[in-house]
Amino acid sequence: MKALIRMEDEWTQDLSLSALVAKMWQLTPTEVALSLKEASDEPKLNEQQTFDVCPALFKFKNIASDPLWQQFPAKREYSSVYMAPLQRYRRLQITTPFCAETVMQVRAYAVLILEVAQATNGKISEDEGQSWQSISEFESKYRSLLDAPREVLQRFSALEGDTLSLDETGFSKFSYLY
């Protein structure tokens, strides 16, 4: 999956990285600590930072003890959501490693995009800048995943994990810049 955010306004306030990660994957504070590699007390995210995070799913009790997750592919276990600035163009690139992601991962991706777009009053593109959508248009497209309970998303993700393509996104940073 891949998206661009075109920042319309200045990013005036950094986002709390731990709060953002908790919201993305519906995590408890303990699970956030397992997921963040940062050592500082309250890391922040802003438009100048690269962000790459994935939850350490198999460290979570409800997943580690669930037999549904036994067939989940090792390559997908640490699938991340990545954000990088493209400062010259006031755009942020947001990607996941695979073209097809589990519903849990798609939700995390959508939450990150919405939070960053709201922080910058941004426009969102999921087609390398060919078309742009408003925050509300993007949010309505992902509404059912955003509202789904964690347990439901985890169950579907466990079941779909070994049926999804492992093709990587191959996100080109240059095709949409011109």
Order of alpha helices (4+ residues) and beta strands (2+ residues): beta-beta-alpha-alpha-beta-beta-alpha-beta-beta-alpha-beta-alpha-alpha-alpha
